Amino acid sequence: MTSLSVEMLAAGAAEPITSAGNAQLGIAVLAGIAVIVLLITKFKLHAFLALTIGSLALGALAGAPLDKTIVSFSTGLGSTVASVGVLIALGAILGKLLADSGGADQIVDTILAKASGRSMPWAMVLIASIIGLPLFFEVGIVLLIPVVLMVAKRGNYSVMRIGIPALAGLSVMHGLIPPHPGPLVAIDAIGANLGVTLALGLVVAIPTVIIAGPLFSRYAARWVDIPAPDGMLLPSGGSPQTPAERTSDDLEKRPSFAATVSTVLLPVVLMMAKALVDIVVDNPENHVQRVFDVIGSPLIALLAAVLVGMFTLGRAAGFTKDRIASTVEKSLAPIAGVLLIVGAGGGFKTTLIDIGVGQMILDFSKNWAIPALLLAWLIAVAIRLATGSATVATISAAGLVAPLAADMGTAEAALLVLAIGAGSLFFSHVNDAGFWLVKEYFGMNVGQTIKTWSVMETIISVVGIVFVLLLSLVL
């Protein structure tokens, strides 16, 4: 939803599709979220279907006509996919090029060759943060954890001392930094400036990942001292593989470290350059600003990185035109589920707004002594704990608190997005697919996974909101 439509809603220009009172709306919201939670956790229904059914239940319980509820849901789904879907697709293509070309392995190998001893956890967090920029969290785990386990085994390091920094780097990027789906949807719902959100997100992310990664890993390694499981290190032939052999065993060469890092950071640089020009020039009619508004838009920035990556990653690895085309095609199929979940989440968000929940929260919050940033974080935390999905938590929380951004400045709106992102990472537990992914890869039991992974996620969430609140005092 655009900032203009949010402002209109907050001003009372948009009529809700129901005349229900605040009490009924509050009950409808709780029931709608409860339906989604129950369907995902108890009945193991796909989040797309759960969000769709939950949106219809929300409208029905709020007393809205079913046809108008369907229109609201469909409109929100369409607008969300239109604004975010292309970016998710471009990010998936870039991530696939990075993995298949051996570029990700080049980053890993280069940094690890220069790190040893006490610097190894810091090297791992750096690797994960760089790799995590264009990759989905699950893809990053599959790519990095075998490397983590191999480093731990060969260097005789504690698995948690090396693994927690890598997981922290991936998780922080996933929750706070666009172009990941959650932050992108929240930016769109709240009407925040993407470049400013990206810049402030990096400011929050750096200390957060240091505290939750290398520093916390010291304690995690004491609490859970386990050997690297051999099963994750050995291919069918029996001998350990290098990262390059694991992801691209038919490659004769790989792109250089400099070319790979430059390609990964290109969209970040372009988007941050746009934000800087917007602040310095601050004149929409200025030709320089108009040029940067185009090249710094997320669509053009990511598209540029993909096109550049075809040469700096694909061609540098010796890919033919057919191989590059095949890589692009294979990158799109796995994101179908993500797009559907994000789209349905947008539909749920729009249904929330159209039945008047946004105005209800505005009415209630006027009498609360709780800051809007903390309120947004708490809502995201509650939904995250209930559903286990950071993306669902981000989307739902953004829809609920979007009207609070109507009177906010550019920086505060960006901080609202980051507060939601931080809340969406709180205490991953047994209803989160990531919990089981980490548990199985590291060969831990449930208790060990809670002591390490779940606590790490909670630290990221709490430290993230603390730095968001600190920034709000100075901006």
C-alpha positions as CSV (number, residue, x, y, z in Angstrom):
1,M,0.0,0.0,0.0
2,T,1.4,3.4,-0.9
3,S,2.1,6.2,1.5
4,L,-0.6,8.3,-0.1
5,S,-3.3,5.7,0.5
6,V,-2.1,5.2,4.1
7,E,-2.3,9.0,4.7
8,M,-5.8,9.1,3.2
9,L,-6.9,6.2,5.5
10,A,-5.5,7.9,8.6
11,A,-7.2,11.2,7.6
12,G,-10.6,9.4,7.4
13,A,-10.8,9.8,3.6
14,A,-11.2,6.0,3.0
15,E,-14.4,4.4,4.3
16,P,-14.0,1.0,5.8
17,I,-16.0,-1.9,4.2
18,T,-17.7,-2.5,7.6
19,S,-19.4,-0.4,10.2
20,A,-18.3,-2.7,13.1
21,G,-17.2,-1.1,16.3
22,N,-13.7,-1.3,17.7
23,A,-14.5,-4.2,20.0
24,Q,-15.8,-6.3,17.2
25,L,-12.9,-5.4,15.0
26,G,-10.5,-6.3,17.8
27,I,-12.1,-9.7,18.2
28,A,-12.1,-10.2,14.4
29,V,-8.4,-9.5,14.2
30,L,-7.5,-11.8,17.0
31,A,-9.7,-14.5,15.6
32,G,-8.3,-14.0,12.1
33,I,-4.7,-14.3,13.3
34,A,-5.7,-17.3,15.5
35,V,-7.2,-19.1,12.4
36,I,-3.9,-18.5,10.5
37,V,-1.9,-19.8,13.4
38,L,-4.1,-22.9,13.9
39,L,-4.1,-23.8,10.3
40,I,-0.3,-23.5,10.0
41,T,0.7,-25.1,13.3
42,K,-2.0,-27.7,14.0
43,F,-3.2,-28.7,10.5
44,K,0.2,-28.1,8.8
45,L,-1.6,-26.1,6.0
46,H,0.6,-24.1,3.6
47,A,1.0,-20.5,4.7
48,F,-0.6,-19.3,1.4
49,L,-3.8,-21.2,2.0
50,A,-3.8,-20.2,5.7
51,L,-3.5,-16.5,5.0
52,T,-6.2,-16.7,2.3
53,I,-8.7,-18.5,4.7
54,G,-7.6,-16.2,7.6
55,S,-8.4,-13.1,5.5
56,L,-11.9,-14.4,4.6
57,A,-12.5,-15.3,8.3
58,L,-11.3,-11.8,9.3
59,G,-13.7,-10.1,7.0
60,A,-16.6,-12.3,7.9
61,L,-16.1,-11.8,11.7
62,A,-15.8,-8.1,11.2
63,G,-19.2,-8.1,9.5
64,A,-17.9,-7.1,6.1
65,P,-19.7,-8.3,2.9
66,L,-17.9,-11.4,1.5
67,D,-17.6,-9.9,-2.0
68,K,-15.9,-6.8,-0.7
69,T,-13.6,-8.9,1.5
70,I,-12.6,-10.9,-1.6
71,V,-11.9,-7.7,-3.5
72,S,-9.8,-6.4,-0.7
73,F,-7.8,-9.6,-0.4
74,S,-7.3,-9.8,-4.2
75,T,-6.3,-6.2,-4.5
76,G,-3.8,-6.5,-1.8
77,L,-2.4,-9.7,-3.2
78,G,-2.0,-8.2,-6.7
79,S,-0.5,-4.9,-5.5
80,T,2.0,-6.7,-3.3
81,V,3.2,-9.2,-5.9
82,A,3.4,-6.3,-8.5
83,S,5.6,-4.2,-6.2
84,V,7.7,-6.9,-4.5
85,G,7.4,-10.0,-6.7
86,V,9.8,-8.8,-9.5
87,L,12.4,-7.9,-6.9
88,I,12.2,-11.3,-5.2
89,A,12.6,-12.9,-8.7
90,L,15.6,-10.8,-9.5
91,G,17.2,-11.6,-6.1
92,A,16.7,-15.3,-6.7
93,I,18.4,-15.1,-10.1
94,L,21.3,-13.2,-8.7
95,G,21.6,-15.7,-5.8
96,K,21.5,-18.7,-8.2
97,L,24.2,-17.1,-10.4
98,L,26.3,-16.5,-7.3
99,A,26.0,-20.2,-6.2
100,D,26.3,-22.0,-9.6
101,S,29.2,-20.0,-10.9
102,G,31.3,-20.7,-7.8
103,G,31.3,-17.0,-6.9
104,A,30.0,-17.7,-3.4
105,D,32.7,-20.3,-2.9
106,Q,35.3,-17.8,-4.0
107,I,34.2,-15.4,-1.3
108,V,34.3,-18.2,1.3
109,D,37.7,-19.5,0.2
110,T,39.3,-16.1,0.0
111,I,38.3,-14.9,3.4
112,L,39.0,-18.3,5.1
113,A,42.5,-18.3,3.6
114,K,43.2,-15.1,5.4
115,A,41.6,-16.0,8.7
116,S,42.7,-18.3,11.5
117,G,42.4,-18.8,15.2
118,R,40.4,-16.2,17.1
119,S,39.6,-14.3,13.9
120,M,37.7,-17.3,12.4
121,P,34.3,-16.4,14.0
122,W,34.6,-12.9,12.6
123,A,35.5,-14.3,9.2
124,M,32.4,-16.5,9.3
125,V,30.1,-13.6,10.2
126,L,31.6,-11.5,7.4
127,I,31.2,-14.4,4.9
128,A,27.6,-15.0,5.9
129,S,26.7,-11.3,5.8
130,I,28.1,-10.8,2.3
131,I,26.6,-14.0,1.0
132,G,23.3,-13.3,2.8
133,L,22.7,-10.0,0.9
134,P,21.3,-11.6,-2.3
135,L,20.3,-15.0,-1.0
136,F,17.2,-16.3,0.8
137,F,17.9,-17.5,4.3
138,E,17.3,-21.2,3.5
139,V,19.6,-21.0,0.5
140,G,22.3,-19.4,2.5
141,I,22.1,-22.1,5.1
142,V,22.4,-24.9,2.5
143,L,25.4,-23.1,1.0
144,L,27.3,-22.2,4.2
145,I,26.7,-24.8,6.8
146,P,28.7,-27.5,5.0
147,V,31.6,-25.0,4.9
148,V,31.1,-24.2,8.6
149,L,31.2,-27.9,9.5
150,M,34.3,-28.5,7.4
151,V,36.2,-25.5,8.9
152,A,35.2,-26.7,12.4
153,K,36.4,-30.2,11.7
154,R,39.7,-29.4,10.0
155,G,40.6,-26.6,12.3
156,N,39.4,-28.3,15.5
157,Y,37.1,-25.5,16.3
158,S,33.9,-25.7,18.3
159,V,31.0,-26.1,15.9
160,M,28.9,-23.4,17.7
161,R,31.9,-21.0,17.8
162,I,32.0,-21.1,14.0
163,G,28.3,-21.8,13.2
164,I,26.5,-19.2,15.3
165,P,28.3,-16.2,13.6
166,A,27.4,-17.6,10.2
167,L,23.7,-18.1,11.3
168,A,23.6,-14.6,12.8
169,G,24.9,-13.0,9.6
170,L,22.3,-14.8,7.5
171,S,19.4,-14.1,9.9
172,V,20.2,-10.3,10.3
173,M,20.4,-9.8,6.6
174,H,17.1,-11.7,6.1
175,G,15.2,-9.7,8.7
176,L,16.5,-6.2,8.4
177,I,18.1,-5.6,4.9
178,P,16.2,-5.3,1.6
179,P,15.9,-6.8,-1.0
180,H,14.8,-9.7,1.2
181,P,11.0,-10.2,1.0
182,G,10.1,-9.3,4.6
183,P,11.7,-5.8,4.6
184,L,10.5,-5.1,1.0
185,V,6.9,-5.8,1.9
186,A,7.1,-3.7,5.1
187,I,8.7,-0.8,3.1
188,D,5.9,-1.0,0.6
189,A,3.1,-1.2,3.3
190,I,4.4,1.6,5.3
191,G,5.5,3.8,2.4
192,A,9.1,4.1,3.7
193,N,12.0,5.2,1.6
194,L,14.0,2.1,0.5
195,G,17.4,3.7,0.3
196,V,17.0,5.3,3.8
197,T,15.8,2.0,5.2
198,L,18.7,0.2,3.7
199,A,21.2,2.7,5.1
200,L,19.7,2.7,8.6
201,G,19.3,-1.1,8.4
202,L,23.0,-1.5,7.9
203,V,23.7,0.8,10.8
204,V,21.5,-1.4,13.0
205,A,22.7,-4.7,11.5
206,I,26.4,-4.2,12.1
207,P,26.4,-4.0,15.9
208,T,23.5,-6.5,16.1
209,V,25.3,-9.2,14.1
210,I,28.5,-8.6,16.2
211,I,26.7,-9.1,19.5
212,A,24.5,-12.1,18.3
213,G,27.3,-13.7,16.3
214,P,31.0,-13.7,17.4
215,L,30.3,-12.5,21.0
216,F,27.4,-14.8,21.8
217,S,29.1,-17.7,20.1
218,R,31.6,-17.8,23.0
219,Y,28.8,-18.8,25.4
220,A,26.9,-20.9,22.9
221,A,30.1,-23.0,22.4
222,R,30.2,-23.6,26.2
223,W,26.5,-24.5,26.5
224,V,26.5,-26.9,23.6
225,D,29.8,-28.6,22.8
226,I,29.2,-31.0,19.9
227,P,31.5,-32.4,17.2
228,A,30.9,-31.7,13.5
229,P,28.6,-34.5,12.2
230,D,30.5,-36.4,9.5
231,G,27.3,-37.1,7.5
232,M,27.0,-33.5,6.4
233,L,30.7,-33.3,5.3
234,L,31.0,-36.4,3.1
235,P,29.6,-36.9,-0.4
236,S,28.6,-40.3,-1.7
237,G,32.2,-41.0,-2.7
238,G,33.3,-40.7,0.9
239,S,35.9,-37.9,0.7
240,P,35.3,-34.3,1.9
241,Q,34.3,-31.9,-0.8
242,T,35.4,-28.3,-1.2
243,P,32.7,-25.7,-1.6
244,A,33.3,-25.5,-5.3
245,E,33.0,-29.3,-5.7
246,R,29.8,-29.3,-3.8
247,T,28.0,-26.6,-5.8
248,S,29.6,-26.8,-9.2
249,D,31.7,-29.8,-9.8
250,D,32.0,-29.3,-13.6
251,L,33.5,-25.8,-13.4
252,E,37.1,-25.3,-14.7
253,K,37.3,-21.7,-13.3
254,R,35.6,-19.4,-11.0
255,P,35.0,-15.6,-11.0
256,S,37.5,-13.5,-9.0
257,F,36.8,-12.4,-5.5
258,A,36.8,-8.7,-6.4
259,A,34.3,-9.3,-9.3
260,T,32.0,-11.4,-7.1
261,V,31.9,-8.9,-4.2
262,S,31.4,-6.0,-6.6
263,T,28.5,-7.7,-8.2
264,V,26.8,-8.6,-4.9
265,L,27.2,-5.1,-3.6
266,L,26.2,-3.3,-6.8
267,P,22.5,-3.0,-5.9
268,V,23.3,-1.9,-2.4
269,V,25.6,0.8,-3.7
270,L,23.1,2.1,-6.2
271,M,20.2,2.2,-3.7
272,M,22.3,4.0,-1.1
273,A,23.6,6.4,-3.7
274,K,20.0,7.3,-4.5
275,A,19.2,7.9,-0.9
276,L,22.3,10.1,-0.5
277,V,21.4,12.2,-3.5
278,D,17.8,12.6,-2.3
279,I,19.1,13.9,1.0
280,V,21.8,16.2,-0.5
281,V,19.9,17.6,-3.5
282,D,16.3,17.3,-2.3
283,N,14.9,18.7,-5.6
284,P,12.7,16.3,-7.6
285,E,13.2,18.5,-10.7
286,N,17.0,18.3,-10.5
287,H,18.3,16.2,-13.4
288,V,21.0,14.5,-11.3
289,Q,18.4,13.5,-8.7
290,R,16.1,12.2,-11.4
291,V,18.9,10.0,-12.9
292,F,19.7,8.6,-9.5
293,D,15.9,8.0,-8.8
294,V,15.9,5.7,-11.8
295,I,19.2,3.8,-11.3
296,G,18.8,3.7,-7.6
297,S,15.3,2.2,-7.7
298,P,15.3,-1.4,-6.4
299,L,14.0,-2.8,-9.8
300,I,16.8,-1.2,-11.8
301,A,19.5,-1.7,-9.2
302,L,18.7,-5.5,-9.0
303,L,18.2,-5.8,-12.7
304,A,21.6,-4.2,-13.2
305,A,23.3,-6.6,-10.8
306,V,21.7,-9.6,-12.6
307,L,22.8,-8.4,-16.0
308,V,26.3,-7.6,-14.8
309,G,26.4,-10.9,-12.9
310,M,25.7,-12.8,-16.1
311,F,29.2,-11.6,-17.3
312,T,31.1,-11.2,-14.0
313,L,29.8,-14.5,-12.6
314,G,28.4,-16.6,-15.4
315,R,30.7,-15.9,-18.3
316,A,33.7,-15.7,-15.9
317,A,33.0,-19.2,-14.9
318,G,32.9,-20.3,-18.5
319,F,29.1,-20.6,-18.7
320,T,27.7,-20.7,-22.2
321,K,24.6,-18.7,-23.2
322,D,22.5,-21.9,-22.7
323,R,24.0,-22.5,-19.3
324,I,23.2,-19.0,-18.1
325,A,19.6,-19.3,-19.5
326,S,19.3,-22.6,-17.7
327,T,20.5,-21.1,-14.4
328,V,18.1,-18.3,-14.6
329,E,15.2,-20.7,-15.4
330,K,16.1,-22.9,-12.4
331,S,16.3,-20.0,-10.0
332,L,12.6,-19.0,-10.5
333,A,10.8,-22.3,-9.7
334,P,11.8,-22.5,-6.0
335,I,10.4,-19.0,-5.3
336,A,6.8,-19.7,-6.3
337,G,5.9,-20.6,-2.7
338,V,7.6,-17.4,-1.4
339,L,5.7,-15.2,-3.9
340,L,2.4,-16.8,-3.0
341,I,3.0,-16.4,0.7
342,V,4.1,-12.8,0.3
343,G,1.2,-12.0,-2.0
344,A,-1.4,-13.6,0.4
345,G,0.2,-11.7,3.3
346,G,-0.3,-8.5,1.3
347,G,-4.0,-9.6,0.8
348,F,-4.4,-10.1,4.6
349,K,-2.8,-6.8,5.2
350,T,-5.1,-4.9,2.9
351,T,-8.1,-6.7,4.4
352,L,-7.0,-5.5,7.8
353,I,-6.8,-2.0,6.6
354,D,-10.0,-2.0,4.6
355,I,-12.1,-3.2,7.5
356,G,-10.8,-0.3,9.5
357,V,-8.3,-1.9,11.8
358,G,-5.6,0.7,11.0
359,Q,-7.9,3.5,12.3
360,M,-8.8,1.4,15.3
361,I,-5.1,1.0,16.2
362,L,-4.7,4.8,15.7
363,D,-7.6,5.4,18.1
364,F,-6.2,3.1,20.7
365,S,-2.6,4.2,20.5
366,K,-3.5,7.8,21.1
367,N,-4.0,6.9,24.7
368,W,-1.1,4.6,25.1
369,A,2.2,5.6,26.6
370,I,4.1,3.2,24.4
371,P,6.2,4.4,21.4
372,A,5.0,3.4,17.9
373,L,8.4,1.7,17.3
374,L,8.1,-0.5,20.3
375,L,4.4,-1.2,19.6
376,A,5.3,-2.4,16.1
377,W,8.1,-4.6,17.5
378,L,5.7,-6.2,20.1
379,I,3.1,-6.9,17.4
380,A,5.7,-8.6,15.2
381,V,7.0,-10.6,18.1
382,A,3.5,-11.9,19.0
383,I,2.8,-13.0,15.4
384,R,6.3,-14.5,15.1
385,L,5.9,-16.6,18.2
386,A,2.5,-17.7,17.1
387,T,3.1,-18.6,13.4
388,G,6.9,-19.3,13.4
389,S,7.2,-17.3,10.2
390,A,9.3,-14.2,10.0
391,T,7.8,-13.3,6.7
392,V,4.2,-13.7,7.9
393,A,5.0,-11.7,11.1
394,T,6.5,-8.9,9.1
395,I,3.7,-8.7,6.6
396,S,0.9,-8.8,9.2
397,A,2.6,-6.4,11.6
398,A,3.3,-3.9,8.8
399,G,-0.4,-4.0,7.8
400,L,-1.5,-3.4,11.3
401,V,0.8,-0.5,12.1
402,A,0.9,1.2,8.7
403,P,-1.4,4.0,9.6
404,L,1.0,5.0,12.4
405,A,3.5,6.0,9.7
406,A,1.1,8.6,8.2
407,D,2.6,11.5,10.1
408,M,6.2,10.2,10.4
409,G,9.2,11.6,8.7
410,T,11.4,9.6,6.3
411,A,13.9,8.4,8.9
412,E,11.2,7.4,11.5
413,A,9.2,5.5,8.8
414,A,12.4,3.6,8.0
415,L,12.9,2.8,11.6
416,L,9.4,1.5,11.9
417,V,10.2,-1.0,9.2
418,L,13.3,-2.0,11.0
419,A,11.4,-2.4,14.3
420,I,9.0,-4.8,12.6
421,G,11.9,-6.7,11.0
422,A,13.6,-7.1,14.4
423,G,10.4,-8.3,16.0
424,S,9.9,-10.9,13.3
425,L,13.1,-12.7,14.3
426,F,12.2,-13.2,18.0
427,F,12.8,-16.7,19.5
428,S,12.5,-19.1,16.6
429,H,11.1,-22.4,18.0
430,V,9.4,-25.6,17.0
431,N,6.9,-24.0,14.6
432,D,9.6,-22.5,12.5
433,A,11.0,-24.4,9.6
434,G,14.4,-22.7,10.1
435,F,14.6,-24.2,13.6
436,W,14.4,-27.8,12.2
437,L,16.8,-26.9,9.4
438,V,19.5,-25.8,11.8
439,K,18.8,-28.7,14.2
440,E,19.3,-31.3,11.5
441,Y,22.3,-29.7,9.9
442,F,24.2,-29.4,13.2
443,G,23.0,-32.7,14.5
444,M,21.6,-31.2,17.7
445,N,18.6,-32.2,19.8
446,V,15.7,-29.8,20.5
447,G,17.1,-28.5,23.8
448,Q,20.5,-27.8,22.3
449,T,18.9,-26.0,19.3
450,I,16.9,-23.8,21.7
451,K,20.0,-23.0,23.8
452,T,21.9,-21.8,20.7
453,W,19.8,-21.0,17.6
454,S,16.6,-19.8,19.5
455,V,18.6,-17.7,22.0
456,M,20.6,-16.2,19.1
457,E,17.4,-15.2,17.3
458,T,16.1,-13.6,20.5
459,I,19.4,-11.6,20.9
460,I,19.1,-10.3,17.3
461,S,15.5,-9.2,17.9
462,V,16.2,-7.5,21.3
463,V,19.5,-5.9,20.3
464,G,17.9,-4.8,17.0
465,I,15.0,-2.9,18.6
466,V,17.4,-1.3,21.2
467,F,19.5,0.2,18.4
468,V,16.4,1.2,16.5
469,L,15.1,3.1,19.6
470,L,18.5,4.6,20.1
471,L,18.6,5.9,16.5
472,S,15.1,7.3,17.0
473,L,16.5,9.6,19.7
474,V,19.1,11.2,17.4
475,L,17.2,11.3,14.0
